[in-house]
Amino acid sequence: MTEKAVKKVSSCCSGDTPSDVQITDSEEKARKAIRGQYSSIASGKTQEMLEEKNELDSNKKKSPFYAEEELKNIPENANLGLGSGNPIALADVKEGETIVDLGSGAGIDCFLAANKTGTEGKVIGVDMTPEMIDLARENAFKSNYKNVEFRLGEIEHLPIANNTADLIISNCVINLGSSKEQVFREAYRVLKPGGRIIISDIMFAKSLPEKVSTAFKEMSGCVSRAVITEDYLDTIKRAGFTDVEIIDKYTIQRKEQKLTKKEQKGKQKVTLASDGNKIELELTHEEISCLNEAIISAHVRGVKPSNSYSTTVPLAKLVVY
Ligand SMILES: C[S@@+](CC[C@H](N)C(=O)[O-])C[C@H]1O[C@@H](n2cnc3c(N)ncnc32)[C@H](O)[C@@H]1O
């Protein structure tokens, strides 16, 4: 099911619309699968996704996005290596700010945020996987963080009041949601007037070879649900955000074998992976090069206008798993 095919109750572009997307059966199934994967990771039952991430060879190596110094000052089990960037490093956090992390996982970015906002500030992590929430809470408890809390919930239905956050961050999660439109509308609702959003996510800098695009559509996960950069930015703008821009990006490249000239002319077997799902395809050298150039990780920023006060009724619901 593509995003476009998800029925929307309203197509208003104010970013302040009390509408909810209708979740289809296939979306519900995908969501259960995503939750199952992250539940296994949180409970230490699978290394598969972590290994898959290591297959992707970014141009920033080991602990690619975080400085050693940053990692030294957060709980040890908070970094599961699941992110695609470091939004807090670009957020210019001020002491006392209220920060919300969409899809907080084991809490890595929440703890980094908490160190910056200090005891007068507050950080709220939201995640739909109970085992991730448990792990994040354990991390906070063991390291005695008093300014961080973790709430079980979906980023499409944030369990957070209107106009309360100075900053919303998210790291490699929004692609996993059932509707980017609704996630950004919810982020807009929760931000204070003048508040900002800074997210990291996977996008396509250009169209993928058709074979690859079709294969990705059959999989679930963050790469398979990525869209062309312009479409991603337009979705954020449609939610009401202004000053929407990419502030940082890099190409994610697969580790490539060195090929002889003869091999370069023929087809090569390539494994496409997206959050534990794998499909093998035969691609030409040109198609592989295109694939390698297309997948990027980007940090995007947007602002809720300072004259916009949200009066929407929150969409938060009690989710029974
Ligand atoms: C790729 S991990 C990223 C975790 C964290 N941001 C990090 O950088 O380590 C994705 C996280 O988002 C959560 N997630 C996925 N879809 C979600 C949704 N629709 N609502 C809330 N959480 C979601 C998963 O449970 C998982 O913990």
The ligand as an SDF file (V2000), in Angstrom:
LIG
                    3D

 27 29  0  0  0  0  0  0  0  0999 V2000
   15.2820    2.7000   13.1460 C   0  0  0  0  0  0  0  0  0  0  0  0
   14.7660    2.6930   14.8350 S   0  0  0  0  0  0  0  0  0  0  0  0
   15.4040    4.2660   15.3540 C   0  0  0  0  0  0  0  0  0  0  0  0
   15.4560    4.4050   16.8450 C   0  0  0  0  0  0  0  0  0  0  0  0
   16.1170    5.6820   17.3570 C   0  0  0  0  0  0  0  0  0  0  0  0
   15.5550    6.8590   16.7540 N   0  0  0  0  0  0  0  0  0  0  0  0
   17.6200    5.6210   17.1210 C   0  0  0  0  0  0  0  0  0  0  0  0
   18.1350    6.4460   16.3600 O   0  0  0  0  0  0  0  0  0  0  0  0
   18.2620    4.7380   17.7040 O   0  0  0  0  0  0  0  0  0  0  0  0
   13.0270    2.9940   14.6730 C   0  0  0  0  0  0  0  0  0  0  0  0
   12.2550    3.1180   15.9880 C   0  0  0  0  0  0  0  0  0  0  0  0
   10.9840    3.7090   15.6940 O   0  0  0  0  0  0  0  0  0  0  0  0
    9.9460    2.9780   16.2950 C   0  0  0  0  0  0  0  0  0  0  0  0
    8.7590    3.1600   15.4090 N   0  0  0  0  0  0  0  0  0  0  0  0
    8.5880    2.7190   14.1520 C   0  0  0  0  0  0  0  0  0  0  0  0
    7.4010    3.1200   13.6540 N   0  0  0  0  0  0  0  0  0  0  0  0
    6.7950    3.8230   14.6490 C   0  0  0  0  0  0  0  0  0  0  0  0
    5.5380    4.4900   14.7470 C   0  0  0  0  0  0  0  0  0  0  0  0
    4.6730    4.4960   13.7380 N   0  0  0  0  0  0  0  0  0  0  0  0
    5.2390    5.1100   15.9290 N   0  0  0  0  0  0  0  0  0  0  0  0
    6.1300    5.0990   16.9660 C   0  0  0  0  0  0  0  0  0  0  0  0
    7.3260    4.4760   16.9230 N   0  0  0  0  0  0  0  0  0  0  0  0
    7.6700    3.8530   15.7730 C   0  0  0  0  0  0  0  0  0  0  0  0
   10.4480    1.5670   16.4060 C   0  0  0  0  0  0  0  0  0  0  0  0
    9.8160    0.8700   17.4540 O   0  0  0  0  0  0  0  0  0  0  0  0
   11.9430    1.7770   16.6580 C   0  0  0  0  0  0  0  0  0  0  0  0
   12.2310    1.8620   18.0280 O   0  0  0  0  0  0  0  0  0  0  0  0
  1  2  1  0
  2  3  1  0
  2 10  1  0
  3  4  1  0
  4  5  1  0
  5  6  1  0
  5  7  1  0
  7  8  2  0
  7  9  1  0
 10 11  1  0
 11 12  1  0
 11 26  1  0
 12 13  1  0
 13 14  1  0
 13 24  1  0
 14 15  1  0
 14 23  1  0
 15 16  2  0
 16 17  1  0
 17 18  1  0
 17 23  2  0
 18 19  1  0
 18 20  2  0
 20 21  1  0
 21 22  2  0
 22 23  1  0
 24 25  1  0
 24 26  1  0
 26 27  1  0
M  CHG  2   2   1   9  -1
M  END
$$$$
